[in-house]
Amino acid sequence: CVLQPTECFLSRPEEKQESTVKAKRRKKKKISDVLQKSAPKPGVPEDLQNLLTQHFGENRSVIELEELQLSDSCFLPANDLTHSFSSYLKEICPKWAKLRRTHKEKKSVVMLVLCSSALRSLELIKSMTAFKGDCRVLKLFAKHIKIKEQMNMLEKGVFHIGVGTPGRVKALVEQDALCLNSMKYMILDWNWRDQKLRRMMDIPEV
């Protein structure tokens, strides 16, 4: 006689059903939700001044902070967001043809464009074709380009426009590879946002 194994089930006490009424969780506001309700605004000098004060406020004295203040006359009109990049540059720099013709200094640029990433730099370089004419543009970012290569190019050739990221530009300036004495224009890519909807000044690394 073969005994068939039998299964034994232990009955569990009935669990109390959770109350169907749950407290509503507060929906966390996302920056994308905020941006959908508010249209982007052109940057103003006060935006940059506030950013400098926030960044240096804890480490600088009142006198040093005053020295960082720039008068509004130092700023060109911001893009009113109706211009293409080329048309904006033509408006703020009507004498560009003459400037690029007279620029002969190595290790320097006449115009420096700062943005948040290498991909954005390439995008801006393509979009300034109608403005730049036959001038030479130098890519000043780290992606796929070694700093020594950029240093050699600056030392041996004359470039009119530099487009890149703050980190690489800072490194080149600190190593005396890039001189800013000849620079007439600095363009900040202020309103553009990356995939995470961050502007350049919202990125801690920048």
Sequence and secondary structure as in RCSB ss.txt:
>XXXX:A:sequence
CVLQPTECFLSRPEEKQESTVKAKRRKKKKISDVLQKSAPKPGVPEDLQNLLTQHFGENRSVIELEELQLSDSCF
LPANDLTHSFSSYLKEICPKWAKLRRTHKEKKSVVMLVLCSSALRSLELIKSMTAFKGDCRVLKLFAKHIKIKEQ
MNMLEKGVFHIGVGTPGRVKALVEQDALCLNSMKYMILDWNWRDQKLRRMMDIPEV
>XXXX:A:secstr
                   S          HHHHHHHS      HHHHHHHHHHHHTTTS HHHHHHH   GGG 
     SSS HHHHHHHH TTHHHHHHH   SSB SEEEE S HHHHHHHHHHTHHHHTT  EEEE STT  HHHH
HHHHHHS  SEEEE HHHHHHHHHTTSSB TT  EEEE  S   TT   GGG TT 
